Amino acid sequence: MLNLFRPLVLIFCTIFIVGLFYLINLVREEQIDDQREISTNNPNSLIMPVTASIYPIGWLVDQIINDPLFPVGIIVPSGIEPHEYEPKPTDLQLINNSSLLFWSGGSIDGWVGEQTPKHGMSINLGETIASIYPKDDDGYGKTLEHYWLDPNQLIDLVPVIVRSLSQIDNAKVTEYKRNGANLITSLLDLDTAYKTGLANCNQSTIVTSHDAYGHLGEAYGFSTKTLAGLSPEDEPGAQTLANLSILLSEQSEKYILFEPETDSGFADALSKSTGATILPLHTLEFLTPIQQENHDDYLTLMRANLATLKIALVCE
C-alpha cells in the first residue's frame, strides 16, 4: 500500500519545491521593481548599488562614499586578471541595477562596452583622464592603461566622483566633499613620498614584466623597458629578450620588477641568464585573496611599490 503512495508523495513534493522557488523569485523581482520605482521617483536616493569595473576604481569610489552600509560592488573578482575578463550574467544584472557605474576606459575593462544601468548613470573616468593629459606620440598619456599608478591622476578624478555621487544622493553632498578632501590629502602625501624617495637615484631605467608602469615612470622621472605588452598574458619576442639582456648587463645593479600575481616564467629565464634579482612591483589591477586577508589596499601597495623602486633605481 505504501508503494502506491510514494509516487504521489514525490510528485507533490516536486510541485511544492518548484512553486516555492517560483514564489521566492516573484517576491525578489517585486522588491527590485519597488526599489527601482523609489529610485526613479527620488533621484537623490542611494538605494541601488554603486558599482565599479575594477579594483582601483572601486577603491577610489569607496573612499569617497566611506559608508559600510553602501559598499561599492567591484565586478572583477579578487585574484582575476581584468584584461581578459568576461562578465557573467550576475555581473550584467549588477550593472543593470546600479545607480552609478564607474569604469576605467581603455582595454582593461573594454568589456563594459555598451552596458549601462537601467535607471542609473555610467561614468567613464578614462574620458576625464584623456581630457587632462596629452596624447602626443612620445608621451604615455596616449594610453589609458594603469593611470591609477600615478596618484596625481586619481586626484583629478576625485571631483568627478564627488559630483556624480552628489547627483544621486544630495543629502550627503557635504560628507562626500569632506571624504573627497581627505582622500586628496592621502594621495598628496603618497605623491610627496614618491617625489622624496625617488629624488636622488643612480639608475633611471627599470626592467618590468609587462608594460604597466609608464604613467608611474612619467610622473616620477624614470623610464621603463618591458618584457611584455599591456597585458601580462603577452609574451616577449627573442629580440626583446636580447635587448633587455644587453640593458641589464650595462646596469651596475640588475633588477627585474615583476608583477607577483602573474606567471613569472620569462622573468625567471631572464633573471637566470643575466644574474638579475627579481623584485615585486604591483599593478593594482586587482587584489589577491592574500592581500585582502592582510588588509592591503591601494595606499599600502603603492608604498610597497615605492620601496621596490628605491632599490631598483639605486636611490640614496
C-alpha positions in Angstrom: 0.0 0.0 0.0 2.8 2.4 0.9 4.4 1.7 -2.5 1.3 3.2 -4.2 1.6 6.5 -2.3 5.3 7.0 -2.8 5.0 8.3 -6.4 2.2 10.7 -5.3 4.3 12.0 -2.4 7.2 12.5 -4.7 5.1 14.4 -7.3 3.6 16.5 -4.5 7.0 17.4 -3.1 8.3 18.3 -6.5 5.4 20.6 -7.2 5.8 22.2 -3.8 9.5 22.9 -4.2 9.1 24.3 -7.7 6.2 26.5 -6.5 8.3 27.7 -3.6 11.2 28.7 -5.8 8.8 30.5 -8.1 7.2 32.4 -5.2 10.6 33.4 -3.8 11.8 34.7 -7.2 8.5 36.6 -7.7 8.9 38.3 -4.4 12.5 39.2 -5.2 11.6 40.7 -8.5 8.8 42.8 -6.9 11.3 44.1 -4.4 13.7 45.1 -7.1 10.9 46.8 -9.0 9.9 48.6 -5.8 13.5 49.8 -5.4 13.7 51.0 -8.9 10.4 52.8 -8.6 11.6 54.6 -5.4 14.9 55.5 -7.0 13.2 56.8 -10.2 10.7 58.9 -8.1 13.5 60.1 -5.9 16.8 60.5 -7.9 18.6 61.6 -4.7 18.1 58.2 -3.0 21.2 55.9 -2.9 19.1 52.7 -2.8 20.5 50.8 -5.8 24.2 49.9 -5.6 27.2 51.8 -6.8 29.4 49.6 -9.0 33.0 49.8 -10.3 34.6 47.7 -13.0 38.0 47.1 -11.4 39.7 47.4 -8.0 41.5 50.7 -8.3 38.3 52.5 -9.4 36.3 50.7 -6.7 38.7 51.6 -4.0 38.7 55.3 -5.1 34.9 55.5 -5.1 34.6 53.6 -1.8 36.9 56.1 -0.1 34.5 58.9 -1.0 31.3 57.1 0.0 33.0 55.8 3.2 29.9 54.0 4.4 29.9 50.3 5.3 26.2 50.2 4.6 26.9 51.1 1.0 30.0 49.1 -0.2 31.0 49.5 -3.8 30.4 46.5 -5.9 33.5 45.6 -7.9 32.7 43.5 -11.0 36.1 41.7 -11.5 36.6 39.3 -8.5 39.7 39.3 -6.4 42.6 37.4 -8.0 41.2 37.7 -11.5 43.2 39.5 -14.3 40.8 42.1 -15.8 42.1 42.3 -19.4 40.5 39.1 -20.5 37.6 39.0 -18.1 34.2 38.0 -19.5 31.2 39.4 -17.4 28.8 36.8 -16.1 25.0 37.2 -16.1 25.2 38.2 -12.5 27.6 40.9 -13.4 25.3 42.3 -16.0 22.4 42.2 -13.5 24.6 44.1 -11.1 25.3 46.8 -13.7 21.7 46.9 -14.7 20.6 47.5 -11.1 23.2 50.1 -10.3 22.6 53.7 -9.5 26.1 54.5 -10.8 28.6 52.5 -12.8 32.2 53.8 -12.7 34.7 52.3 -15.2 38.2 53.0 -16.3 38.1 53.1 -20.1 40.8 51.5 -22.3 41.3 47.9 -23.0 41.4 46.8 -19.3 37.7 47.0 -18.9 36.6 47.4 -22.5 34.2 44.5 -21.9 31.9 47.1 -20.1 31.2 48.3 -23.6 27.6 49.4 -24.0 26.5 48.0 -20.7 24.7 50.7 -18.7 22.5 50.8 -15.6 18.8 50.8 -16.4 17.9 53.6 -14.1 21.4 55.0 -13.3 24.4 56.6 -14.9 27.6 55.2 -16.5 30.7 57.2 -15.8 33.8 56.5 -17.9 36.6 58.0 -15.8 39.1 57.5 -18.6 37.4 60.3 -20.5 38.4 62.7 -17.7 42.0 61.5 -17.8 42.1 61.8 -21.6 40.8 65.3 -21.4 43.5 66.4 -18.9 46.7 64.6 -20.0 48.2 65.0 -23.5 48.1 62.3 -26.1 51.3 63.1 -28.1 53.2 60.4 -29.8 56.0 60.3 -27.3 54.1 60.6 -24.1 52.5 57.8 -22.2 49.3 59.9 -21.9 48.2 58.3 -25.2 47.1 55.2 -23.3 44.6 54.9 -20.5 46.2 51.7 -19.1 47.2 51.8 -15.4 46.9 55.6 -15.0 45.9 54.9 -11.4 49.6 54.2 -10.6 50.1 58.0 -10.7 48.3 59.3 -7.6 48.0 62.8 -9.2 45.7 61.3 -11.9 43.5 59.8 -9.2 43.4 63.2 -7.5 41.9 64.6 -10.8 39.2 62.0 -10.6 38.0 62.8 -7.1 35.8 65.9 -8.1 34.2 63.8 -10.8 33.2 61.1 -8.4 32.1 63.5 -5.7 29.9 65.3 -8.2 28.4 62.1 -9.6 27.6 60.7 -6.1 26.1 64.1 -5.1 23.7 64.0 -8.1 22.1 60.8 -6.8 22.4 61.4 -3.1 22.3 65.2 -2.4 21.6 64.6 1.3 25.3 63.6 1.7 26.9 66.3 -0.5 28.9 67.7 2.4 30.0 64.3 3.5 31.2 63.3 0.0 33.1 66.6 -0.3 34.7 66.1 3.1 35.7 62.5 2.3 37.0 63.6 -1.1 39.2 66.2 0.5 40.6 63.7 3.0 41.3 61.3 0.1 43.1 64.0 -1.8 45.3 64.7 1.3 46.2 61.0 1.5 47.1 60.9 -2.2 49.1 64.1 -2.0 51.1 62.5 0.9 51.7 59.5 -1.3 52.9 61.7 -4.1 55.2 63.5 -1.7 56.7 60.2 -0.5 57.4 59.2 -4.1 59.0 62.5 -5.0 61.2 62.5 -1.9 62.0 58.8 -2.2 63.0 58.9 -5.9 64.6 62.3 -5.9 68.2 61.1 -5.9 68.7 57.8 -7.7 71.7 56.3 -9.6 69.7 54.5 -12.2 67.0 55.9 -14.4 65.5 52.8 -16.1 63.7 49.8 -14.8 63.0 46.5 -16.5 59.5 45.2 -15.8 57.5 42.1 -16.6 54.9 44.0 -18.7 54.0 47.5 -19.9 52.1 48.7 -16.9 54.2 51.4 -15.3 54.6 54.1 -18.0 52.3 56.6 -16.2 54.2 56.0 -12.9 57.6 56.5 -14.6 56.5 59.6 -16.4 55.3 61.1 -13.1 58.5 60.4 -11.2 61.2 60.7 -13.8 62.2 57.1 -14.7 61.8 55.1 -17.9 60.6 51.5 -18.3 61.7 48.6 -20.6 59.3 45.7 -20.6 59.2 42.0 -21.3 55.6 42.1 -22.5 52.8 44.4 -23.6 49.9 46.0 -21.8 48.5 42.6 -20.8 50.6 40.3 -18.6 49.4 37.5 -20.9 51.6 38.9 -23.7 54.8 37.0 -24.5 58.1 38.7 -25.3 59.9 38.0 -28.6 63.5 36.8 -28.9 64.7 40.3 -29.9 63.1 41.9 -26.8 64.8 39.4 -24.6 68.1 40.1 -26.3 67.7 43.8 -25.9 66.8 43.5 -22.2 69.8 41.3 -21.6 72.1 44.0 -23.0 70.4 46.7 -21.0 70.8 44.7 -17.8 74.4 44.0 -18.5 75.0 47.7 -18.6 73.4 48.4 -15.2 75.5 48.5 -12.1 72.8 46.7 -10.2 70.5 44.4 -12.0 66.8 44.0 -11.2 63.7 42.8 -12.9 60.5 44.1 -11.5 57.8 41.6 -11.7 54.0 41.6 -11.1 53.8 38.9 -8.4 50.2 38.0 -9.3 51.2 36.6 -12.7 53.3 33.9 -14.3 57.0 34.6 -13.8 58.3 32.2 -16.5 60.0 34.8 -18.8 61.2 36.9 -15.9 62.8 33.9 -14.3 64.5 32.9 -17.5 65.9 36.5 -18.0 67.0 36.6 -14.3 69.0 33.3 -14.7 70.7 34.4 -17.9 71.7 37.9 -16.6 72.0 37.4 -12.8 69.4 40.0 -12.2 67.3 39.9 -9.0 63.5 39.7 -9.3 61.6 42.2 -7.1 57.8 42.6 -6.8 56.0 45.6 -8.4 52.2 45.7 -8.2 49.9 46.9 -10.9 46.9 47.2 -8.5 44.6 45.9 -11.3 43.1 43.7 -8.6 43.8 42.4 -5.1 44.7 38.8 -4.4 42.8 36.9 -1.6 46.0 37.0 0.5 46.2 40.8 0.1 42.7 41.1 1.2 43.4 38.9 4.2 46.3 41.2 5.0 44.0 44.3 4.7 46.2 45.7 1.9 44.7 48.4 -0.2 45.8 50.9 -2.8 47.9 53.0 -0.4 49.8 50.2 1.3 50.6 48.5 -2.1 51.7 51.8 -3.6 54.1 52.3 -0.7 55.4 48.8 -1.2 56.0 49.7 -4.8 57.9 52.7 -3.7 60.2 50.6 -1.5 60.8 48.3 -4.6 61.6 51.3 -6.9 64.1 52.8 -4.4 66.0 49.5 -4.5 65.8 49.0 -8.3 66.7 52.6 -9.1 69.5 52.6 -6.5 68.2 55.6 -4.7 70.0 57.3 -1.8 
